[in-house]
Amino acid sequence: MLSNESVDQFLEDLAGLSSRILGGSVEVQCGVTYRHQNLATTVACSSDEARVLDEIQYGFGDGPCLHAISTGRTVVVEDVRTDGRWPDYFEAVAGREYFAMMGVPLVLGAESGAALNFYAAQPGTFSSSTQSLAEGFATQAAKALQMVLRVSQHANTSSNLRAAMESRTMIDIAIGIIMGQNRCSQAEAYAMLTRASNAQNIKVREIARKIVSGVSTEPSHTHFAP
């Protein structure tokens, strides 16, 4: 978490780490599915093959990972050639020579959910001990993912707030300039700004920026107290 600057990169690292933890001597592909209001998408994957396998599942509208999200329970498929739950999907992935699967839910909320999707060519790859390991890892990964999403949301909120404050600073400086030039009140100066904005079809902050740049070549700064 500390080494990532974005949710996207965190998820990519999560998929890669999940693949390595469960793989061992067997190559395991991993995809991270996020579903919101019944629309599913792969937000990260350990390989292009994992993404393709995920997309095939979305095309059929159901499968191990989607079922795991819906039920909140892990789904293990020992061999797609002998499992009868999703025959059309299993026939499609068997043609790509992936026979073992496991969907492990990452519970996020009422309207959204996620899952780790594991694929292996060797049947029976995902034993009960492997399932327990994956579920324990998924529990911790879900907590980390929720925290990363909250941090990301907070960062976006802080950035938007900072931009709004900087825009407000520009407008306040422009109002001060207008008051000095026209010897008018603050309300009258702001009214002049809005009239100019409407007349030129330009946002108030852009009109303010033009006024300030006409008086000073140095950019305005908003000072944030520590």
C-alpha positions in Angstrom: 0.0 0.0 0.0 2.8 2.4 0.9 4.6 1.8 -2.3 1.7 2.5 -4.5 0.5 5.9 -5.7 -2.8 4.7 -7.3 -5.5 2.2 -6.8 -4.8 0.8 -10.3 -1.2 0.0 -9.4 -2.2 -1.5 -6.1 -4.7 -3.8 -7.8 -2.1 -4.9 -10.4 0.4 -5.7 -7.6 -2.4 -7.5 -5.7 -3.1 -9.8 -8.7 0.5 -10.5 -9.2 1.1 -11.3 -5.6 -2.0 -13.5 -5.4 -0.8 -15.5 -8.4 2.6 -16.1 -6.8 1.3 -17.0 -3.4 -1.1 -19.7 -4.7 1.1 -20.8 -7.6 4.0 -22.5 -6.0 5.3 -25.2 -8.4 2.1 -24.8 -10.5 1.5 -21.7 -12.7 -1.6 -19.9 -11.6 -3.2 -17.0 -13.3 -5.1 -14.4 -11.3 -7.6 -11.7 -12.2 -9.4 -9.2 -10.0 -13.0 -8.7 -10.9 -15.0 -5.7 -9.7 -18.8 -5.7 -10.1 -21.0 -2.6 -9.6 -24.8 -2.8 -10.2 -24.4 -6.1 -12.1 -21.7 -4.7 -14.5 -18.5 -6.7 -14.1 -15.0 -5.8 -15.3 -11.5 -7.0 -14.7 -9.6 -4.2 -13.0 -6.3 -6.0 -12.7 -4.7 -9.2 -13.7 -1.4 -11.2 -13.5 -1.4 -11.9 -17.2 -3.3 -11.2 -20.4 -4.5 -14.8 -20.3 -6.2 -14.2 -17.0 -8.0 -11.2 -18.5 -9.2 -13.2 -21.4 -10.6 -16.0 -19.1 -12.4 -13.3 -17.1 -13.9 -11.7 -20.2 -15.2 -15.1 -21.4 -17.0 -15.6 -18.1 -18.6 -12.1 -18.3 -19.8 -13.0 -21.8 -21.7 -16.0 -20.4 -23.0 -13.9 -17.5 -22.1 -16.4 -14.8 -19.3 -18.5 -13.5 -17.1 -19.1 -10.5 -16.0 -15.6 -9.8 -19.3 -13.9 -10.5 -21.0 -16.6 -8.3 -18.5 -15.9 -5.6 -19.3 -12.2 -5.6 -23.1 -12.9 -5.6 -23.0 -15.4 -2.7 -20.0 -14.2 -0.8 -18.6 -17.7 -0.8 -15.5 -19.3 -2.4 -16.2 -21.4 -5.5 -13.7 -24.1 -6.3 -13.7 -26.0 -9.6 -11.5 -29.1 -9.7 -11.9 -29.8 -13.4 -14.1 -27.9 -15.8 -14.5 -31.1 -17.9 -16.4 -32.9 -15.1 -18.1 -30.0 -13.3 -21.6 -29.5 -14.5 -22.5 -26.1 -13.0 -21.6 -23.8 -16.0 -21.2 -26.1 -19.0 -21.1 -23.5 -21.7 -18.5 -21.4 -20.0 -16.5 -24.5 -19.0 -16.4 -25.8 -22.5 -15.1 -22.4 -23.7 -12.2 -22.3 -21.2 -11.4 -26.0 -21.6 -10.5 -25.2 -25.2 -7.9 -22.8 -23.8 -6.5 -25.7 -21.6 -7.4 -24.2 -18.2 -9.2 -26.9 -16.2 -9.0 -25.7 -12.5 -10.6 -22.5 -11.2 -11.3 -20.8 -7.9 -13.3 -17.6 -7.2 -12.6 -16.0 -3.8 -14.9 -13.0 -2.9 -13.6 -9.7 -1.7 -16.7 -8.1 0.0 -16.8 -4.3 -0.5 -20.4 -3.2 -0.1 -24.1 -3.6 -0.8 -24.1 -2.4 -4.4 -20.6 -3.5 -5.4 -18.3 -6.5 -4.9 -15.1 -8.0 -6.0 -13.4 -11.3 -6.3 -10.0 -12.9 -6.9 -10.2 -15.3 -9.9 -7.6 -18.1 -10.0 -7.0 -20.3 -13.1 -4.6 -23.3 -13.5 -4.1 -25.8 -16.3 -3.6 -28.7 -13.8 -6.9 -30.2 -12.6 -7.3 -30.3 -8.8 -4.8 -27.5 -8.2 -7.0 -25.7 -5.6 -7.1 -28.1 -2.7 -8.8 -27.4 0.6 -5.6 -26.1 2.1 -5.0 -23.8 -0.9 -8.6 -22.6 -0.5 -8.0 -21.7 3.2 -4.8 -19.9 2.3 -6.6 -17.9 -0.5 -9.5 -17.0 1.8 -7.2 -15.8 4.5 -5.2 -13.7 2.0 -8.4 -12.4 0.5 -9.7 -11.2 3.8 -6.5 -9.1 4.4 -6.5 -8.0 0.8 -10.1 -6.8 1.0 -9.2 -4.7 4.1 -6.2 -3.2 2.3 -8.3 -2.5 -0.8 -11.0 -0.7 1.2 -8.3 1.4 2.9 -6.6 2.3 -0.5 -10.0 3.3 -1.9 -10.7 5.5 1.1 -7.2 7.1 0.9 -7.7 7.6 -2.9 -11.1 9.2 -2.3 -9.7 11.4 0.4 -6.8 12.5 -1.8 -9.3 13.4 -4.6 -11.4 15.3 -2.2 -8.4 17.2 -0.8 -7.2 18.0 -4.3 -10.6 19.3 -5.3 -10.9 21.4 -2.1 -7.4 22.8 -2.7 -8.3 23.8 -6.3 -11.6 25.4 -5.1 -9.7 27.4 -2.4 -7.1 28.6 -5.0 -9.9 29.6 -7.3 -11.5 31.5 -4.4 -8.2 33.3 -3.7 -8.0 34.4 -7.3 -11.6 35.8 -7.2 -11.0 37.6 -3.9 -7.9 39.3 -5.3 -9.8 40.4 -8.4 -12.6 41.7 -6.3 -10.1 43.8 -4.3 -8.6 45.2 -7.5 -12.1 46.2 -8.8 -13.0 47.8 -5.4 -9.8 49.9 -5.5 -10.2 50.9 -9.2 -13.9 51.7 -8.9 -14.2 52.7 -5.3 -17.1 50.4 -4.8 -18.3 47.9 -2.3 -17.4 44.2 -2.3 -20.9 43.2 -3.4 -20.7 45.7 -6.3 -17.3 44.4 -7.4 -18.5 40.8 -7.4 -21.6 41.9 -9.4 -19.2 43.4 -12.0 -17.3 40.1 -12.2 -20.4 38.1 -12.8 -21.7 40.5 -15.4 -18.4 40.2 -17.3 -18.5 36.4 -16.9 -22.1 36.3 -18.4 -21.3 38.7 -21.2 -18.2 36.9 -22.3 -19.5 33.4 -21.5 -16.3 32.7 -19.4 -16.2 31.4 -15.9 -15.8 33.9 -13.1 -12.4 32.5 -12.1 -11.1 33.0 -15.6 -12.3 36.6 -15.6 -10.6 37.0 -12.2 -7.4 35.6 -13.5 -7.3 38.1 -16.4 -7.8 41.0 -14.0 -5.1 39.8 -11.7 -2.6 39.1 -14.5 -3.3 42.7 -15.8 -2.0 44.1 -12.5 0.7 41.7 -11.5 3.0 39.4 -13.6 3.4 37.1 -10.5 0.9 34.3 -10.0 -1.4 34.4 -7.0 -0.8 31.9 -4.2 -3.2 30.4 -1.6 -1.4 30.0 1.7 -2.4 26.9 3.6 -1.7 26.9 7.3 0.2 23.8 8.6 
